[in-house]
Amino acid sequence: SLLGIMASLRSVRPAWRLHLITPGPGALIDEARGLAASADVIPFGAALARLGEPGIGDGADLAHLLVRLARTAGPLASYARHLRDHLRVLQPDVIHTHGLKAHLFAAWANPGASPVLWHLHDYVGRRRASATVLRRSLARCAGIVANSVSVAEDARRTLGDHAPVVPALN
């Protein structure tokens, strides 16, 4: 969906500067560059790449995740600094994120007044810790695009009725 958005923007606004930041190399970068977008890799590193939250079922799973978060405090801070420095150089007009980690990093590492737009592809209600952090980060988010009506409804239920969620089907 990200490449489709980039292709659409390129066709209607060919002069706009498009830039992709991704945590790892791969075909996405090549395809973005094929759309005349610039692209950079800012690696998560092994600890952040492994950090995630499955659908949390009980308190033990949540406690395990919190321990893992505490162990990655250094890499989290380091990645946020690198991203903030990179965004400071880019000076984007809009920061459009895909993925729960990207939403949070962009919200908290944004060095300026660029609006942050989260593009949700996940049911956040199934992820208690992620939902809590996203809820606490809403003030740093200008809007949320959900890839389906169902994901949008889950986001509103989970993040609150005041969450600026709009469904936009892929």
N, C-alpha and C positions, 0 to 999 in steps of 0.2 A: 504493500500500500504506500510506503514511503516513496518508492521510485515512481509510482503513479502520480503522487502529489507533485513531486519534483518535475516530472514531465509536463504536467498540466500547467504548473507555474511558468516553466520555461517557454511554453507555447503562448501563453497570454501576456507574460511580462518578460520578454527576452532580455531586457537590460538588468533585471534584478540579479543581485549577487546571491548565489545559493552556495551554502557550505555545509558539508556533512562532517560530523565528528562521531567516530565510532570507537568502541573499546578494543577492537581487534581487526586484523586484516581480513580480506575476503572479497568475494565477487561484488558485494554491495558497493564497495569503494570504486571498483572499475566501472560499474554500471552508472554510478552517480557522476563520475568524471566523464562518461560518455554523454551525459546530459549537460555538459559544460558547467558542472558544479565543481568546486574545489572540495577536497576531502583530506582529513587528517585522522590518524589513529592516536588516541591517548589511551594506552593500555590500562585495564583495570588491575592487572597483576593477578597472580594465582589466588590469593586470599579473597579478593573482591569478586573475581569471576565465579568462584564456588559459592559465594554467599547468596542465599536465596531462601525463599520460604514456600514450601509446598502448602497446599490447603491445610491449615493447622487444625488438628482434630482435638487436641487436649492441652492442658496446661504444661505437661511435660515437654511436648513439642515446642511450645512457645518459650519455655525456660531454656531449652537447648539452643534455640535461635538467639535468644538474648545473650547467652554465653558466647556464641560465635560472633555476634556483633561486637561485644566487648573486646574480643581478641583481634578484631580487625580495625580497631580505632585508629591506629597509626596509618595503615593503608587508606582508610576512608578519608582522613584529613589530608594526606598527601595527594590523593586523586582530586579532591575538591580544590586544593591549591592549584594544581596543574590546569584543571578545567577553568578556574576563575582567571588565571593568567592568560590562557588561550582566548577566552571570551573577551577579555579586556582588549586584546589586540584586534580581534575581529570586529568588535563593536556592532553586533547584530541588531537589526530592527526588531526581529522576533526570534525567540528561541522555541522551536517546535520539537518536542521530545516523544520518543517511542520507547516504552519499557519502564518498569517500575523504578529501577535504579536510575535511569536517565531522568525521570521526572524529579526525583528527589535531589539528585546532584545539581540539575539545572536550577531548581528552585532555590537551593541554598548557596550555590557557587556563582550565581548571577552577579556580576560586579557592578551593574548599572541599572538603568531604568528600562531595559528591554523586557517587554511582556513575555512571560513563559506560558506556552500552550502545551498542555499534556494531551497526548493522543492515546487514550486507553484502549487496550486490546485484551485486558484481563478482568476477571471478576474479582474485584478487590475485597468483597465481602467474605471471601474464603480465606483471606490472609489477614489474620487479626493484627499482627505487628505492623505490616505494611499499611493497612488501613489506618491505624493509629498515627503513624508518621505522616501519611498523606493528608489526613485530616488536620494535623498540626502545621502542615505546609501550605494549606489552601490560600492563606493570605499572600503567598508568594506566587500564586498561579492566577493568570488573567482569565483563563478559560480551559475547559476540558472538552475534547472531542472524543466521543465513544464510537467504536466501530460497529455498534449495533444498538437497537433500542433496548435489548436485554442488558447489555453491559452498562448503558446509560442509567437504566432503572436501578441496577445493582449499585452503581456509584452514588446515586442520589440517596438510596437507602443507607448506604454505608458511610458516606461522607457528610450527609445532611442535605436537607432541601435547599439550602443556600448555595450548594456547590454549583458552579456555573457550567453545567453539563449539557452538551448538545449532541445528539446522535448524528453521525454522518456515515452512511453505509459505504463500505469499501467498494 
